[in-house]
Amino acid sequence: MIAVALSGGVDSSLLLALLVKELGRDKVVAFVGCSPIRKRESIEMVFRICNILNVRCFLISLYEYLLQ
C-alpha cells in the first residue's frame, strides 16, 4: 500500500495518477491535511481528484498540532 499526501496541485495529483496507473487503485490511498490555513476549495479539489481516480482519501485534522 502506498500513501500519497495530496495537496490538490499538479505535482501530487500527477503522482497519484501515475501510481494508480502502475500499481492499481487498490494499492494506493491519498491523505489530505485539514488546518486553519487551508482553503476549503483545495480540500474539495483533493476529494474530486480522488473520486475521478476512484482512490480512497482520508482527511487528517492538523488543528491540534498547529494550535499548540
Disulfide bonds with the S-S distance in Angstrom:
none
